[in-house]
Amino acid sequence: MHTDAQRRRTDRMISLPRRPILDWSSFLGGRSAGLPSVADLPYRRMTTSGRAAIFHALRLARLAPGTPVLVPTYHCPTMIAPVVAAGLRPVFYALECTGLPALDSIDAALARQAGAILVPHLFGIARSLAKVRQWCDGTGTLLIEDCAHAFYGMAGERPVGHWGDYATASLTKFLPVPEGGLLASACRPLPRLGLRAQSPVAQLKGLVDVLHLAADHGRLKGLGTLVHTALRWRRRATGPAADMPPAAQDSAAPAFAADMGRHNEAPLWVSRALQGALAQEPIVQARRANYLALARALDLGAAAKPLFPTLDAATVPYAMPFWVRDAQRVYPQLRAAGVAVFRWDRLWPDTPSIAADHARTWPRHLLQVLCHQALRPEDMAWTITTIRRCVDTDGNACS
């Protein structure tokens, strides 16, 4: 007998989900996460995405066109695109081994000129930003705390999102919603963003996307008739391409011109509704358990190892950063096999190489292995086995 996970592995059209998937279990369990969340901040506005939230944070800062905005050398291009879209100039800073800014390497003159600094909690390993906060207060620099990878937890002495003048988050990385971002602040009231409501057709498509993705991965059992009816409706409305499942954003695709065209649209109603209805505690527990299972099993010595093998009690990860010596060979094999993994190997044009940067080799060697709540124990076991096989120092192909 084959499990559902084993049967999925034989079908190369279906990979492990790269984002949370809606299932009946999504509504079961504690409604409270048991830890702070960016959604708990007193001032909040929903957007269509995390990058839209960054754009609106910069717009609210009212910086002069061309003002430098400090951004990390290790990044997803969707972190940089909002800076450019806002008419500002991205200037890159080096990282410490923890993933925090190497503040001592930032030129003093640049520090005085910079209007803002974007500081992400990479991989969801949230850390204290006390030194960054002190530096920003001393230079008069706006701090945007990028919580795209850290929706829940503590960042040292404060909850996530409480260090920045503004905090931004991505709902799709933690919740089974078709789209959604969050702009929030612990200290600054947020005006209405003037977002444009999406059409009724777009609202229905958003709901269909959620159901389609769930059906594609064998979730929401018992709703097969409804899902197929919805897909037939969507096919009539948009053509045969509607049969394709909604694609999660893929860092392997060219992303330098990240889509900023929808930053002025309001998020879909289904995203708002699901955010308020989902159980939070199981999300926290599953992500932590999956991360720790990966970290325990994938310390492969000189060939590959977790960058951060342990988690603090108040950390809720997005992905496990996995250093691989021969990532150029291993990564394509993992993707072809269907492992839920990605990498940030395509940086924004003209990203500099800085001598003090501990992250200089990360684009070449670092993979991000996802650990979200839709990955079941059998999925994690298969993932671990497949990664170990692919990392085999003999270079044998994995399957």
C-alpha positions as a Markdown table, in Angstrom:
| # | Residue | x | y | z |
|---|---|---|---|---|
| 1 | Met | 0.0 | 0.0 | 0.0 |
| 2 | His | 1.2 | 3.5 | -0.8 |
| 3 | Thr | 0.5 | 6.6 | 1.3 |
| 4 | Asp | -0.9 | 9.7 | -0.3 |
| 5 | Ala | 2.6 | 11.3 | 0.0 |
| 6 | Gln | 4.3 | 8.3 | -1.8 |
| 7 | Arg | 1.7 | 8.5 | -4.6 |
| 8 | Arg | 2.3 | 12.2 | -5.0 |
| 9 | Arg | 6.0 | 11.6 | -5.3 |
| 10 | Thr | 5.4 | 9.4 | -8.4 |
| 11 | Asp | 3.6 | 12.3 | -10.1 |
| 12 | Arg | 6.1 | 14.9 | -11.2 |
| 13 | Met | 3.3 | 17.3 | -11.9 |
| 14 | Ile | 2.5 | 17.6 | -8.2 |
| 15 | Ser | 5.3 | 18.8 | -5.9 |
| 16 | Leu | 5.1 | 19.3 | -2.2 |
| 17 | Pro | 3.2 | 22.6 | -1.5 |
| 18 | Arg | 5.4 | 25.6 | -1.4 |
| 19 | Arg | 2.9 | 27.6 | 0.6 |
| 20 | Pro | 0.2 | 26.8 | 3.3 |
| 21 | Ile | -2.9 | 24.9 | 2.0 |
| 22 | Leu | -6.4 | 25.3 | 3.3 |
| 23 | Asp | -7.8 | 22.1 | 4.9 |
| 24 | Trp | -10.5 | 21.3 | 7.4 |
| 25 | Ser | -7.8 | 21.0 | 10.1 |
| 26 | Ser | -6.9 | 24.7 | 9.4 |
| 27 | Phe | -10.0 | 25.6 | 11.6 |
| 28 | Leu | -9.2 | 23.2 | 14.4 |
| 29 | Gly | -7.2 | 24.1 | 17.5 |
| 30 | Gly | -6.4 | 27.1 | 19.5 |
| 31 | Arg | -7.4 | 30.4 | 17.9 |
| 32 | Ser | -4.6 | 32.1 | 19.8 |
| 33 | Ala | -1.1 | 31.5 | 18.6 |
| 34 | Gly | 0.2 | 31.6 | 22.2 |
| 35 | Leu | 2.8 | 34.1 | 21.0 |
| 36 | Pro | 2.7 | 37.7 | 19.8 |
| 37 | Ser | 1.9 | 38.3 | 16.1 |
| 38 | Val | 2.3 | 41.2 | 13.7 |
| 39 | Ala | -1.5 | 41.2 | 13.5 |
| 40 | Asp | -1.6 | 42.2 | 17.2 |
| 41 | Leu | 0.0 | 45.6 | 16.6 |
| 42 | Pro | -2.3 | 48.4 | 17.5 |
| 43 | Tyr | -2.2 | 50.1 | 14.0 |
| 44 | Arg | -2.8 | 47.9 | 11.0 |
| 45 | Arg | -3.7 | 48.1 | 7.3 |
| 46 | Met | -4.1 | 45.1 | 5.0 |
| 47 | Thr | -2.5 | 45.2 | 1.6 |
| 48 | Thr | -2.3 | 42.7 | -1.3 |
| 49 | Ser | 1.3 | 41.6 | -0.5 |
| 50 | Gly | 4.3 | 42.2 | 1.7 |
| 51 | Arg | 6.0 | 44.2 | -1.0 |
| 52 | Ala | 2.9 | 46.4 | -1.3 |
| 53 | Ala | 3.2 | 47.0 | 2.5 |
| 54 | Ile | 6.8 | 48.1 | 2.1 |
| 55 | Phe | 5.8 | 50.4 | -0.7 |
| 56 | His | 3.1 | 52.1 | 1.5 |
| 57 | Ala | 5.5 | 52.4 | 4.4 |
| 58 | Leu | 7.9 | 54.3 | 2.2 |
| 59 | Arg | 5.1 | 56.4 | 0.8 |
| 60 | Leu | 4.0 | 57.3 | 4.3 |
| 61 | Ala | 7.6 | 58.3 | 5.1 |
| 62 | Arg | 7.3 | 61.1 | 2.5 |
| 63 | Leu | 11.0 | 60.9 | 1.5 |
| 64 | Ala | 12.3 | 63.1 | -1.3 |
| 65 | Pro | 12.7 | 61.3 | -4.7 |
| 66 | Gly | 16.1 | 59.6 | -4.9 |
| 67 | Thr | 16.6 | 59.4 | -1.2 |
| 68 | Pro | 18.8 | 56.4 | -0.3 |
| 69 | Val | 17.1 | 53.5 | 1.4 |
| 70 | Leu | 19.3 | 50.9 | 3.0 |
| 71 | Val | 18.6 | 47.3 | 2.0 |
| 72 | Pro | 20.4 | 44.0 | 2.7 |
| 73 | Thr | 22.8 | 42.5 | 0.2 |
| 74 | Tyr | 21.1 | 39.1 | 0.7 |
| 75 | His | 17.5 | 39.6 | -0.4 |
| 76 | Cys | 14.6 | 38.6 | -2.6 |
| 77 | Pro | 14.2 | 41.1 | -5.4 |
| 78 | Thr | 10.6 | 41.7 | -4.2 |
| 79 | Met | 12.2 | 43.5 | -1.2 |
| 80 | Ile | 14.0 | 45.9 | -3.4 |
| 81 | Ala | 11.3 | 46.5 | -6.1 |
| 82 | Pro | 9.1 | 48.6 | -3.7 |
| 83 | Val | 12.0 | 51.0 | -3.0 |
| 84 | Val | 12.4 | 51.6 | -6.7 |
| 85 | Ala | 8.6 | 51.9 | -7.3 |
| 86 | Ala | 8.5 | 54.6 | -4.6 |
| 87 | Gly | 11.1 | 56.6 | -6.5 |
| 88 | Leu | 13.8 | 56.0 | -4.0 |
| 89 | Arg | 17.4 | 54.6 | -4.3 |
| 90 | Pro | 18.3 | 51.2 | -2.9 |
| 91 | Val | 21.8 | 51.2 | -1.3 |
| 92 | Phe | 23.0 | 47.9 | 0.1 |
| 93 | Tyr | 24.4 | 47.1 | 3.5 |
| 94 | Ala | 26.4 | 44.0 | 4.7 |
| 95 | Leu | 25.1 | 41.4 | 7.1 |
| 96 | Glu | 26.5 | 39.9 | 10.2 |
| 97 | Cys | 26.6 | 36.1 | 10.6 |
| 98 | Thr | 23.2 | 36.3 | 12.4 |
| 99 | Gly | 21.6 | 38.0 | 9.4 |
| 100 | Leu | 21.4 | 41.4 | 11.1 |
| 101 | Pro | 22.8 | 44.6 | 9.6 |
| 102 | Ala | 26.6 | 45.0 | 10.0 |
| 103 | Leu | 26.0 | 48.6 | 11.2 |
| 104 | Asp | 29.8 | 49.4 | 11.6 |
| 105 | Ser | 30.3 | 48.8 | 7.8 |
| 106 | Ile | 27.7 | 51.5 | 6.8 |
| 107 | Asp | 29.5 | 54.7 | 5.8 |
| 108 | Ala | 28.8 | 57.6 | 8.2 |
| 109 | Ala | 27.9 | 60.0 | 5.4 |
| 110 | Leu | 25.5 | 57.5 | 3.9 |
| 111 | Ala | 23.9 | 56.9 | 7.3 |
| 112 | Arg | 23.2 | 60.6 | 7.5 |
| 113 | Gln | 21.7 | 60.7 | 4.0 |
| 114 | Ala | 19.6 | 57.5 | 4.2 |
| 115 | Gly | 15.9 | 58.1 | 4.8 |
| 116 | Ala | 15.1 | 54.5 | 5.8 |
| 117 | Ile | 16.5 | 51.1 | 6.5 |
| 118 | Leu | 14.7 | 47.8 | 5.7 |
| 119 | Val | 15.7 | 45.1 | 8.2 |
| 120 | Pro | 14.2 | 41.6 | 7.6 |
| 121 | His | 13.9 | 38.8 | 10.2 |
| 122 | Leu | 15.5 | 36.4 | 7.7 |
| 123 | Phe | 14.1 | 32.8 | 7.7 |
| 124 | Gly | 11.7 | 33.7 | 10.6 |
| 125 | Ile | 14.7 | 33.6 | 13.1 |
| 126 | Ala | 13.6 | 36.9 | 14.7 |
| 127 | Arg | 16.3 | 38.6 | 16.8 |
| 128 | Ser | 16.6 | 41.7 | 18.9 |
| 129 | Leu | 16.9 | 44.9 | 16.9 |
| 130 | Ala | 17.9 | 46.9 | 19.9 |
| 131 | Lys | 21.2 | 48.0 | 18.3 |
| 132 | Val | 19.5 | 48.8 | 15.0 |
| 133 | Arg | 16.8 | 50.8 | 16.8 |
| 134 | Gln | 19.5 | 52.7 | 18.7 |
| 135 | Trp | 21.4 | 53.3 | 15.4 |
| 136 | Cys | 18.3 | 54.6 | 13.7 |
| 137 | Asp | 17.4 | 56.9 | 16.6 |
| 138 | Gly | 21.0 | 58.3 | 16.4 |
| 139 | Thr | 21.0 | 58.9 | 12.7 |
| 140 | Gly | 17.3 | 59.9 | 12.3 |
| 141 | Thr | 16.7 | 56.9 | 9.9 |
| 142 | Leu | 13.2 | 55.4 | 9.6 |
| 143 | Leu | 13.3 | 51.7 | 10.5 |
| 144 | Ile | 11.0 | 49.4 | 8.5 |
| 145 | Glu | 11.0 | 46.0 | 10.3 |
| 146 | Asp | 10.3 | 43.4 | 7.5 |
| 147 | Cys | 8.4 | 40.6 | 9.2 |
| 148 | Ala | 7.6 | 38.7 | 5.9 |
| 149 | His | 9.4 | 35.7 | 7.4 |
| 150 | Ala | 8.4 | 36.3 | 11.0 |
| 151 | Phe | 4.6 | 36.7 | 11.5 |
| 152 | Tyr | 4.7 | 35.3 | 15.0 |
| 153 | Gly | 7.1 | 35.3 | 17.9 |
| 154 | Met | 9.5 | 37.4 | 19.9 |
| 155 | Ala | 12.4 | 39.4 | 18.5 |
| 156 | Gly | 14.6 | 39.5 | 21.5 |
| 157 | Glu | 13.1 | 41.7 | 24.2 |
| 158 | Arg | 10.1 | 42.8 | 22.1 |
| 159 | Pro | 7.4 | 41.1 | 20.1 |
| 160 | Val | 8.0 | 40.9 | 16.3 |
| 161 | Gly | 7.0 | 44.2 | 14.7 |
| 162 | His | 7.6 | 46.3 | 17.8 |
| 163 | Trp | 11.1 | 47.5 | 16.9 |
| 164 | Gly | 10.3 | 49.3 | 13.7 |
| 165 | Asp | 8.6 | 52.6 | 13.0 |
| 166 | Tyr | 6.7 | 50.4 | 10.6 |
| 167 | Ala | 6.4 | 46.7 | 10.3 |
| 168 | Thr | 5.5 | 44.8 | 7.2 |
| 169 | Ala | 4.3 | 41.2 | 6.8 |
| 170 | Ser | 3.2 | 38.7 | 4.2 |
| 171 | Leu | 0.1 | 36.7 | 5.0 |
| 172 | Thr | 0.6 | 34.1 | 2.2 |
| 173 | Lys | 3.8 | 32.8 | 3.8 |
| 174 | Phe | 2.0 | 31.8 | 7.0 |
| 175 | Leu | -1.7 | 31.5 | 6.2 |
| 176 | Pro | -3.6 | 29.6 | 3.4 |
| 177 | Val | -4.8 | 32.7 | 1.7 |
| 178 | Pro | -4.6 | 33.7 | -2.0 |
| 179 | Glu | -2.9 | 37.0 | -1.3 |
| 180 | Gly | -2.4 | 39.4 | 1.5 |
| 181 | Gly | 0.1 | 41.7 | 3.2 |
| 182 | Leu | 0.1 | 43.8 | 6.4 |
| 183 | Leu | 1.4 | 47.2 | 7.1 |
| 184 | Ala | 1.5 | 47.8 | 10.9 |
| 185 | Ser | 3.0 | 50.0 | 13.6 |
| 186 | Ala | 3.4 | 49.9 | 17.3 |
| 187 | Cys | 3.7 | 53.6 | 17.6 |
| 188 | Arg | 2.4 | 55.4 | 14.4 |
| 189 | Pro | -1.3 | 55.7 | 13.6 |
| 190 | Leu | -1.8 | 54.7 | 10.0 |
| 191 | Pro | -4.1 | 56.6 | 7.7 |
| 192 | Arg | -6.3 | 54.9 | 5.2 |
| 193 | Leu | -4.2 | 53.9 | 2.2 |
| 194 | Gly | -6.8 | 54.7 | -0.4 |
| 195 | Leu | -6.8 | 51.2 | -1.8 |
| 196 | Arg | -9.1 | 50.3 | -4.7 |
| 197 | Ala | -11.6 | 47.4 | -4.2 |
| 198 | Gln | -11.1 | 44.5 | -6.6 |
| 199 | Ser | -13.9 | 43.4 | -8.9 |
| 200 | Pro | -16.5 | 40.7 | -8.0 |
| 201 | Val | -14.9 | 38.5 | -10.6 |
| 202 | Ala | -11.5 | 38.9 | -9.0 |
| 203 | Gln | -13.1 | 38.1 | -5.6 |
| 204 | Leu | -14.5 | 34.9 | -6.9 |
| 205 | Lys | -11.3 | 33.9 | -8.6 |
| 206 | Gly | -9.5 | 34.4 | -5.3 |
| 207 | Leu | -11.9 | 31.9 | -3.6 |
| 208 | Val | -11.5 | 29.5 | -6.5 |
| 209 | Asp | -7.7 | 29.7 | -6.2 |
| 210 | Val | -7.8 | 28.7 | -2.5 |
| 211 | Leu | -10.1 | 25.7 | -3.3 |
| 212 | His | -8.1 | 24.7 | -6.4 |
| 213 | Leu | -4.8 | 24.6 | -4.5 |
| 214 | Ala | -6.4 | 22.6 | -1.8 |
| 215 | Ala | -7.9 | 20.1 | -4.2 |
| 216 | Asp | -4.6 | 19.8 | -6.1 |
| 217 | His | -2.9 | 18.6 | -2.9 |
| 218 | Gly | -5.7 | 16.3 | -1.7 |
| 219 | Arg | -7.1 | 18.6 | 1.0 |
| 220 | Leu | -10.6 | 19.7 | 1.9 |
| 221 | Lys | -11.9 | 16.2 | 1.4 |
| 222 | Gly | -15.6 | 16.0 | 0.6 |
| 223 | Leu | -15.6 | 19.3 | -1.4 |
| 224 | Gly | -14.7 | 17.7 | -4.7 |
| 225 | Thr | -18.0 | 18.5 | -6.4 |
| 226 | Leu | -17.8 | 22.2 | -5.3 |
| 227 | Val | -14.2 | 22.5 | -6.4 |
| 228 | His | -14.8 | 21.1 | -9.8 |
| 229 | Thr | -17.9 | 23.2 | -10.3 |
| 230 | Ala | -15.9 | 26.3 | -9.4 |
| 231 | Leu | -13.1 | 25.3 | -11.8 |
| 232 | Arg | -15.7 | 24.8 | -14.6 |
| 233 | Trp | -17.0 | 28.3 | -13.9 |
| 234 | Arg | -13.5 | 29.8 | -13.9 |
| 235 | Arg | -12.7 | 28.0 | -17.1 |
| 236 | Arg | -15.7 | 29.6 | -18.8 |
| 237 | Ala | -14.7 | 33.0 | -17.4 |
| 238 | Thr | -11.0 | 33.0 | -18.2 |
| 239 | Gly | -10.3 | 30.2 | -20.7 |
| 240 | Pro | -8.3 | 26.9 | -20.5 |
| 241 | Ala | -5.4 | 28.5 | -18.6 |
| 242 | Ala | -7.7 | 28.6 | -15.6 |
| 243 | Asp | -7.2 | 24.9 | -15.1 |
| 244 | Met | -3.6 | 25.5 | -14.0 |
| 245 | Pro | -3.3 | 25.8 | -10.2 |
| 246 | Pro | -2.3 | 29.1 | -8.7 |
| 247 | Ala | 1.5 | 29.4 | -8.7 |
| 248 | Ala | 3.4 | 30.4 | -5.7 |
| 249 | Gln | 6.0 | 33.0 | -6.3 |
| 250 | Asp | 9.2 | 31.3 | -7.4 |
| 251 | Ser | 12.5 | 32.8 | -6.7 |
| 252 | Ala | 13.9 | 30.8 | -9.6 |
| 253 | Ala | 11.9 | 32.9 | -12.0 |
| 254 | Pro | 13.2 | 36.3 | -13.2 |
| 255 | Ala | 12.0 | 38.7 | -10.5 |
| 256 | Phe | 13.9 | 41.9 | -11.0 |
| 257 | Ala | 10.8 | 43.5 | -12.4 |
| 258 | Ala | 8.7 | 42.3 | -9.4 |
| 259 | Asp | 5.0 | 43.0 | -9.9 |
| 260 | Met | 4.2 | 46.2 | -8.2 |
| 261 | Gly | 1.1 | 46.9 | -10.4 |
| 262 | Arg | -1.4 | 45.9 | -7.7 |
| 263 | His | 0.0 | 47.9 | -4.7 |
| 264 | Asn | -3.0 | 50.2 | -4.8 |
| 265 | Glu | -5.6 | 47.4 | -4.7 |
| 266 | Ala | -7.4 | 46.3 | -1.6 |
| 267 | Pro | -6.8 | 42.6 | -0.6 |
| 268 | Leu | -9.4 | 40.0 | -1.5 |
| 269 | Trp | -12.3 | 39.5 | 0.9 |
| 270 | Val | -11.5 | 35.8 | 1.2 |
| 271 | Ser | -8.0 | 36.7 | 2.6 |
| 272 | Arg | -9.6 | 38.9 | 5.2 |
| 273 | Ala | -12.2 | 36.3 | 6.1 |
| 274 | Leu | -9.7 | 33.4 | 6.4 |
| 275 | Gln | -7.3 | 35.5 | 8.5 |
| 276 | Gly | -9.9 | 35.9 | 11.2 |
| 277 | Ala | -11.2 | 32.3 | 11.1 |
| 278 | Leu | -8.1 | 30.2 | 11.1 |
| 279 | Ala | -6.7 | 28.4 | 14.1 |
| 280 | Gln | -3.3 | 29.9 | 15.0 |
| 281 | Glu | -1.8 | 27.6 | 17.6 |
| 282 | Pro | -1.4 | 24.6 | 15.2 |
| 283 | Ile | 0.5 | 26.9 | 12.7 |
| 284 | Val | 3.1 | 27.7 | 15.4 |
| 285 | Gln | 3.4 | 24.1 | 16.6 |
| 286 | Ala | 3.7 | 22.6 | 13.1 |
| 287 | Arg | 6.3 | 25.0 | 11.9 |
| 288 | Arg | 8.5 | 24.6 | 14.9 |
| 289 | Ala | 8.3 | 20.8 | 14.8 |
| 290 | Asn | 9.0 | 20.7 | 11.0 |
| 291 | Tyr | 12.0 | 23.0 | 11.3 |
| 292 | Leu | 13.5 | 21.0 | 14.2 |
| 293 | Ala | 13.0 | 17.7 | 12.4 |
| 294 | Leu | 14.9 | 19.1 | 9.4 |
| 295 | Ala | 17.7 | 20.5 | 11.5 |
| 296 | Arg | 18.2 | 17.3 | 13.5 |
| 297 | Ala | 18.3 | 15.1 | 10.4 |
| 298 | Leu | 20.3 | 17.3 | 8.0 |
| 299 | Asp | 23.5 | 18.1 | 9.7 |
| 300 | Leu | 25.6 | 16.4 | 7.0 |
| 301 | Gly | 29.0 | 17.8 | 8.1 |
| 302 | Ala | 31.2 | 19.5 | 5.5 |
| 303 | Ala | 28.7 | 18.7 | 2.6 |
| 304 | Ala | 25.6 | 20.5 | 4.1 |
| 305 | Lys | 24.3 | 21.7 | 7.4 |
| 306 | Pro | 21.6 | 24.0 | 8.9 |
| 307 | Leu | 22.8 | 27.6 | 9.3 |
| 308 | Phe | 20.8 | 27.8 | 12.6 |
| 309 | Pro | 20.3 | 24.3 | 14.0 |
| 310 | Thr | 18.2 | 25.3 | 17.1 |
| 311 | Leu | 15.2 | 27.6 | 17.8 |
| 312 | Asp | 14.4 | 29.8 | 20.7 |
| 313 | Ala | 11.1 | 29.0 | 22.5 |
| 314 | Ala | 9.5 | 32.1 | 21.0 |
| 315 | Thr | 10.6 | 31.6 | 17.4 |
| 316 | Val | 8.2 | 30.6 | 14.6 |
| 317 | Pro | 10.2 | 29.9 | 11.5 |
| 318 | Tyr | 9.4 | 30.5 | 7.8 |
| 319 | Ala | 12.1 | 28.2 | 6.4 |
| 320 | Met | 15.3 | 26.4 | 7.5 |
| 321 | Pro | 18.4 | 28.0 | 6.0 |
| 322 | Phe | 20.5 | 25.1 | 4.7 |
| 323 | Trp | 24.1 | 25.6 | 3.7 |
| 324 | Val | 25.1 | 23.3 | 0.9 |
| 325 | Arg | 28.6 | 23.0 | -0.5 |
| 326 | Asp | 27.5 | 21.9 | -3.9 |
| 327 | Ala | 24.3 | 23.9 | -4.1 |
| 328 | Gln | 24.6 | 24.4 | -7.9 |
| 329 | Arg | 24.2 | 20.7 | -8.4 |
| 330 | Val | 21.9 | 19.9 | -5.5 |
| 331 | Tyr | 19.3 | 22.6 | -5.9 |
| 332 | Pro | 18.0 | 21.7 | -9.4 |
| 333 | Gln | 17.8 | 18.1 | -8.3 |
| 334 | Leu | 15.7 | 18.9 | -5.3 |
| 335 | Arg | 13.4 | 21.1 | -7.3 |
| 336 | Ala | 13.0 | 18.4 | -10.0 |
| 337 | Ala | 12.2 | 15.9 | -7.3 |
| 338 | Gly | 9.4 | 18.1 | -5.8 |
| 339 | Val | 11.0 | 19.2 | -2.6 |
| 340 | Ala | 9.6 | 22.4 | -1.1 |
| 341 | Val | 12.8 | 24.5 | -1.3 |
| 342 | Phe | 14.0 | 27.7 | -2.9 |
| 343 | Arg | 17.0 | 30.0 | -3.0 |
| 344 | Trp | 17.8 | 33.7 | -3.4 |
| 345 | Asp | 20.5 | 33.3 | -6.0 |
| 346 | Arg | 19.3 | 36.1 | -8.3 |
| 347 | Leu | 20.0 | 39.4 | -6.6 |
| 348 | Trp | 19.1 | 42.9 | -7.6 |
| 349 | Pro | 21.3 | 44.3 | -10.4 |
| 350 | Asp | 24.5 | 46.0 | -9.1 |
| 351 | Thr | 24.3 | 44.4 | -5.6 |
| 352 | Pro | 27.8 | 45.0 | -4.4 |
| 353 | Ser | 30.3 | 42.5 | -2.9 |
| 354 | Ile | 31.2 | 44.0 | 0.5 |
| 355 | Ala | 34.3 | 42.7 | 2.3 |
| 356 | Ala | 32.6 | 42.7 | 5.8 |
| 357 | Asp | 29.6 | 40.8 | 4.5 |
| 358 | His | 29.1 | 37.5 | 6.2 |
| 359 | Ala | 26.3 | 36.8 | 3.6 |
| 360 | Arg | 28.5 | 37.1 | 0.5 |
| 361 | Thr | 28.4 | 33.3 | -0.1 |
| 362 | Trp | 24.7 | 32.8 | 0.8 |
| 363 | Pro | 23.3 | 33.3 | -2.7 |
| 364 | Arg | 25.7 | 30.5 | -4.0 |
| 365 | His | 25.4 | 28.1 | -1.1 |
| 366 | Leu | 22.2 | 28.8 | 0.9 |
| 367 | Leu | 18.9 | 27.0 | 0.3 |
| 368 | Gln | 15.7 | 27.7 | 2.1 |
| 369 | Val | 13.8 | 24.5 | 3.0 |
| 370 | Leu | 10.2 | 25.3 | 3.8 |
| 371 | Cys | 8.6 | 24.1 | 7.0 |
| 372 | His | 5.1 | 25.4 | 6.8 |
| 373 | Gln | 2.1 | 23.7 | 8.5 |
| 374 | Ala | 0.7 | 22.0 | 5.3 |
| 375 | Leu | 3.8 | 19.8 | 5.2 |
| 376 | Arg | 2.7 | 16.6 | 7.1 |
| 377 | Pro | 5.0 | 14.2 | 9.0 |
| 378 | Glu | 5.2 | 11.9 | 6.0 |
| 379 | Asp | 6.1 | 14.8 | 3.7 |
| 380 | Met | 8.9 | 15.8 | 6.1 |
| 381 | Ala | 10.2 | 12.3 | 6.2 |
| 382 | Trp | 10.3 | 12.1 | 2.4 |
| 383 | Thr | 11.9 | 15.6 | 2.2 |
| 384 | Ile | 14.7 | 14.6 | 4.6 |
| 385 | Thr | 15.4 | 11.3 | 2.7 |
| 386 | Thr | 15.4 | 13.1 | -0.6 |
| 387 | Ile | 17.7 | 15.9 | 0.6 |
| 388 | Arg | 20.2 | 13.4 | 2.1 |
| 389 | Arg | 20.2 | 11.5 | -1.2 |
| 390 | Cys | 20.8 | 14.6 | -3.3 |
| 391 | Val | 23.5 | 15.9 | -1.1 |
| 392 | Asp | 25.3 | 12.5 | -1.4 |
| 393 | Thr | 29.0 | 13.5 | -1.9 |
| 394 | Asp | 29.3 | 11.0 | -4.7 |
| 395 | Gly | 27.0 | 13.3 | -6.7 |
| 396 | Asn | 24.4 | 10.6 | -7.4 |
| 397 | Ala | 21.1 | 11.9 | -8.8 |
| 398 | Cys | 18.1 | 11.9 | -6.4 |
| 399 | Ser | 14.6 | 10.7 | -7.2 |
